[in-house]
Amino acid sequence: MNIKKGKNNWVLFIFILMGIVIGGFIGHYLGQAPYFEWINFGKEFGFDAPAALDLQIIYIEIAFKIEITIASILGVIAAILIYRKI
């Protein structure tokens, strides 16, 4: 049997998503402290108006928005470093 040795890319993807989410939470709550406003600095982009599909029976509305902050970038960096350690 030929088993591929190495790290799984899906695990890295999950770690990066966890880093984004945890970094976003930390940035949201820590950014309210007086000297940590800078950690919540970032840019938000996506669709201004959601795309809608009305079929008279079902109504579907799709929106996409991403907010990248300093805290989420730090979370991604931490997640990658943790992934490399394991």
Backbone bond lengths (Angstrom), bond angles and torsions (degrees), N, CA, C in turn:
res aa  C-N    CA-C-N  psi(-1)  N-CA   C-N-CA  omega(-1)  CA-C   N-CA-C  phi
1 M - - - 1.444 - - 1.514 109.98 -
2 N 1.306 114.52 136.55 1.452 120.66 179.03 1.522 108.81 -104.79
3 I 1.326 117.24 100.97 1.457 121.61 -178.99 1.518 108.11 -101.73
4 K 1.306 115.23 127.77 1.461 120.92 -179.52 1.525 109.51 -74.29
5 K 1.302 115.65 122.08 1.457 120.23 178.04 1.519 108.14 -95.48
6 G 1.287 115.66 143.03 1.457 120.77 179.80 1.513 109.90 141.57
7 K 1.304 114.78 -174.70 1.458 119.86 -177.66 1.524 110.14 -94.19
8 N 1.295 114.43 149.43 1.448 121.56 -177.48 1.535 109.94 -85.46
9 N 1.319 117.29 132.42 1.464 121.54 179.97 1.522 112.07 -68.29
10 W 1.331 117.60 -28.69 1.468 119.97 178.11 1.517 111.27 -66.79
11 V 1.314 116.23 -34.90 1.462 120.00 177.58 1.526 109.59 -65.65
12 L 1.319 117.19 -41.48 1.468 120.70 175.99 1.517 110.80 -61.08
13 F 1.321 117.32 -42.43 1.466 121.87 179.08 1.535 110.70 -61.30
14 I 1.320 117.31 -44.04 1.470 121.72 178.32 1.523 110.24 -64.60
15 F 1.330 117.43 -41.29 1.459 120.65 177.94 1.530 111.07 -62.12
16 I 1.330 117.56 -41.79 1.462 120.94 179.50 1.524 110.24 -64.96
17 L 1.331 117.86 -42.81 1.466 120.20 177.19 1.526 111.05 -61.78
18 M 1.330 116.73 -42.10 1.465 119.82 177.92 1.524 110.64 -63.94
19 G 1.323 117.92 -37.94 1.462 121.62 177.54 1.518 112.12 -64.15
20 I 1.332 116.65 -39.18 1.464 120.56 177.65 1.523 110.72 -64.98
21 V 1.320 116.91 -46.19 1.469 121.21 -177.52 1.527 111.21 -67.16
22 I 1.318 116.93 -48.94 1.467 119.99 -178.76 1.524 110.51 -66.20
23 G 1.323 117.49 -39.96 1.461 120.66 176.07 1.523 111.94 -62.80
24 G 1.331 116.61 -38.36 1.472 120.26 177.03 1.520 112.10 -64.34
25 F 1.342 116.67 -41.91 1.471 119.85 177.44 1.525 111.12 -63.81
26 I 1.322 116.02 -45.57 1.460 120.06 -179.90 1.527 110.11 -62.80
27 G 1.319 116.97 -43.15 1.461 120.62 179.04 1.515 112.58 -63.88
28 H 1.325 116.40 -37.82 1.467 119.83 -179.10 1.524 110.97 -66.43
29 Y 1.312 117.02 -45.48 1.462 119.96 -176.05 1.524 112.90 -84.07
30 L 1.326 117.67 -37.89 1.457 120.16 179.51 1.532 110.72 -75.70
31 G 1.333 117.35 -25.75 1.458 121.59 179.34 1.517 113.48 -68.64
32 Q 1.327 118.23 -11.85 1.461 121.81 177.56 1.521 111.98 -85.37
33 A 1.331 117.60 -12.31 1.466 121.79 177.97 1.532 108.72 -74.22
34 P 1.318 117.33 151.01 1.472 120.47 -173.50 1.528 115.55 -57.31
35 Y 1.322 118.85 -40.89 1.462 119.94 -175.15 1.519 113.98 -100.73
36 F 1.329 117.40 8.10 1.457 120.74 -178.52 1.529 112.72 -119.42
37 E 1.324 117.92 26.61 1.470 119.48 177.92 1.526 111.51 -64.99
38 W 1.326 116.84 -29.27 1.459 122.00 -177.02 1.526 112.44 -64.56
39 I 1.324 117.50 -25.98 1.468 119.99 -176.07 1.532 111.48 -72.46
40 N 1.309 117.33 -19.17 1.464 121.63 -179.80 1.527 111.78 -99.06
41 F 1.331 117.36 7.63 1.456 121.68 178.50 1.524 109.31 -73.11
42 G 1.322 116.43 135.06 1.454 118.69 179.96 1.509 112.49 -174.54
43 K 1.300 114.72 -170.09 1.460 122.97 -178.08 1.523 109.30 -127.75
44 E 1.319 115.43 141.20 1.460 121.71 179.26 1.528 108.25 -117.73
45 F 1.328 116.06 133.59 1.454 119.15 177.35 1.521 110.01 -145.58
46 G 1.319 115.24 161.59 1.464 121.81 -178.47 1.518 109.49 154.49
47 F 1.323 116.50 -159.88 1.458 121.73 177.69 1.518 109.79 -79.71
48 D 1.341 117.06 133.33 1.463 120.22 176.53 1.524 110.59 -70.31
49 A 1.313 115.97 -47.77 1.464 120.85 178.73 1.527 108.06 -114.55
50 P 1.319 117.43 135.58 1.470 118.54 179.97 1.532 111.81 -68.32
51 A 1.312 116.04 149.09 1.459 121.64 175.53 1.526 108.45 -79.30
52 A 1.324 116.48 131.91 1.465 120.65 -176.28 1.528 110.22 -121.30
53 L 1.326 114.51 144.07 1.461 122.15 175.72 1.522 107.39 -130.42
54 D 1.328 116.44 113.27 1.460 121.35 -177.96 1.526 108.30 -110.64
55 L 1.339 116.56 113.50 1.458 122.35 -179.65 1.526 112.38 -108.56
56 Q 1.307 117.79 18.64 1.460 126.09 -179.50 1.534 113.12 68.43
57 I 1.297 118.02 -27.97 1.460 121.03 177.37 1.524 109.48 -100.16
58 I 1.308 113.74 -39.63 1.455 120.21 -178.84 1.520 109.36 -132.49
59 Y 1.315 115.63 141.95 1.461 121.67 179.50 1.521 107.75 -119.87
60 I 1.327 116.14 121.98 1.453 121.27 -178.39 1.526 108.37 -117.31
61 E 1.327 114.93 132.66 1.457 120.93 178.64 1.524 107.81 -129.43
62 I 1.331 115.73 126.08 1.454 120.81 -176.43 1.525 108.96 -120.29
63 A 1.324 115.91 130.23 1.461 121.61 177.25 1.526 108.73 -132.13
64 F 1.321 115.29 154.22 1.460 121.23 -179.48 1.520 108.35 -142.94
65 K 1.328 116.65 122.31 1.459 120.74 179.73 1.525 108.89 -146.33
66 I 1.317 115.96 134.37 1.455 122.16 178.81 1.527 108.39 -125.25
67 E 1.329 115.61 136.03 1.461 120.63 175.09 1.525 107.62 -120.68
68 I 1.318 115.36 118.61 1.454 120.90 179.48 1.525 107.29 -106.49
69 T 1.332 115.25 121.89 1.457 120.97 178.98 1.527 109.41 -120.47
70 I 1.315 115.26 170.41 1.463 120.04 177.40 1.523 110.11 -62.34
71 A 1.328 116.81 -38.87 1.462 120.86 179.78 1.524 111.35 -63.89
72 S 1.329 118.34 -39.89 1.463 119.71 179.58 1.525 111.20 -69.41
73 I 1.330 117.43 -34.52 1.470 120.31 176.03 1.524 110.04 -65.88
74 L 1.344 116.96 -42.14 1.456 120.54 176.56 1.529 111.02 -63.88
75 G 1.336 117.22 -35.62 1.458 121.54 176.38 1.517 112.09 -64.55
76 V 1.321 117.38 -39.86 1.469 121.37 178.05 1.525 110.26 -66.37
77 I 1.323 116.41 -42.88 1.470 119.97 178.72 1.523 110.22 -62.10
78 A 1.331 117.07 -44.00 1.470 120.83 178.50 1.531 110.66 -63.16
79 A 1.325 117.45 -40.09 1.463 120.87 179.79 1.525 111.51 -64.33
80 I 1.316 117.22 -40.62 1.467 120.90 178.78 1.526 110.26 -66.64
81 L 1.338 116.94 -41.36 1.464 119.69 178.49 1.526 111.46 -64.64
82 I 1.329 117.26 -40.19 1.468 120.52 177.49 1.521 110.12 -65.74
83 Y 1.330 117.18 -40.35 1.470 120.86 178.96 1.519 111.26 -61.90
84 R 1.335 116.88 -39.72 1.455 120.38 -179.51 1.528 112.06 -69.37
85 K 1.349 116.43 -26.56 1.468 120.34 179.42 1.525 111.91 -73.76
86 I 1.339 116.85 -33.45 1.470 118.72 -175.90 1.512 111.82 -85.18
